[in-house]
Amino acid sequence: MDEFFTQLRDNHSDFTKGQLDDKVKSVDPFLLFQKWYKEAYERNCSEPHAVVVSTVNKELQPSSRIVYMKEFLEEGVVFYTNYESQKGEELFQNPNVSLLFYWDCLERQVRIQGKAEKAPSELSDDYFASRPRASQIGAWASQQSRAIKSRDDLEAAFLHFENKFDGKDVSRPPHWGGILVRPHYFEFWQGRPSRLHDRICFTKNDDSLGWNVERRNP
Ligand SMILES: Cc1cc2nc3c(=O)[nH]c(=O)nc-3n(C[C@H](O)[C@H](O)[C@H](O)COP(=O)(O)O)c2cc1C
């Protein structure tokens, strides 16, 4: 084994930046998420909107990748992607999804589980229109997750669509848009010393009216 990796074992630094009181149990998890996200943003956490999205395919193989949260709505979290990508195909076969945020500067982690669906097309149109033109063309040029012979082919596809839309607005590709994740589970994790972390978990009741809230062992 490379000697360098032996130092991984020696890292026993503690989490000391905060704590999570039982008081939060009475807060709506959507509001608590908003509060934590704003704090991460205001404290200049790196890329607080970066979120790990995990999908599970037909063979029950999980797969994770980072995307950017672009909307936080009353209904849930929205990110934008190619509907024909691996994640898109997996989500349409199996809408059960897990989202994971990690805000290092606050020693906080938020886990969300929910069901994914296509976001309303007006929302996707609206967001697509706000993107830089090159990203709009990129959405046409990239057959996300498909194999490609060479980088040159990707750049040729970009040029093709750049010419095609020359002098015109770039329309939203039908295979590109928002995914709305409707959460039914939130876990708020605050790192604490001696690995005695705080975890407060909200699970949506079956009647969908409220949340069952519990503290869990770290
Ligand atoms: C910081 C960061 C942000 C990203 N944001 C997005 C995004 O918003 N949408 C997206 O489709 N891919 C995004 N990606 C790329 C994905 O991680 C992934 O490579 C791509 O979506 C293909 O995933 P798939 O083949 O599993 O569908 C991002 C990657 C990184 C590292």
The ligand as a Gaussian input file, in Angstrom:
#p B3LYP/6-31G(d) Opt

LIG

0 1
 C      -20.100000      20.373000      -9.146000
 C      -20.858000      19.606000     -10.199000
 C      -22.103000      20.048000     -10.604000
 C      -22.814000      19.344000     -11.576000
 N      -24.071000      19.772000     -11.922000
 C      -24.790000      19.045000     -12.775000
 C      -26.153000      19.390000     -13.033000
 O      -26.729000      20.344000     -12.464000
 N      -26.850000      18.626000     -13.923000
 C      -26.280000      17.543000     -14.541000
 O      -26.950000      16.897000     -15.337000
 N      -25.005000      17.176000     -14.300000
 C      -24.253000      17.897000     -13.413000
 N      -22.969000      17.518000     -13.140000
 C      -22.412000      16.322000     -13.836000
 C      -22.906000      15.052000     -13.129000
 O      -22.194000      14.840000     -11.918000
 C      -22.805000      13.806000     -14.006000
 O      -21.471000      13.617000     -14.436000
 C      -23.701000      13.878000     -15.240000
 O      -24.953000      14.451000     -14.922000
 C      -23.926000      12.491000     -15.842000
 O      -24.493000      11.660000     -14.860000
 P      -25.265000      10.302000     -15.225000
 O      -24.501000       9.658000     -16.347000
 O      -25.254000       9.497000     -13.964000
 O      -26.662000      10.686000     -15.636000
 C      -22.242000      18.185000     -12.171000
 C      -20.994000      17.742000     -11.740000
 C      -20.317000      18.435000     -10.759000
 C      -18.982000      17.911000     -10.292000

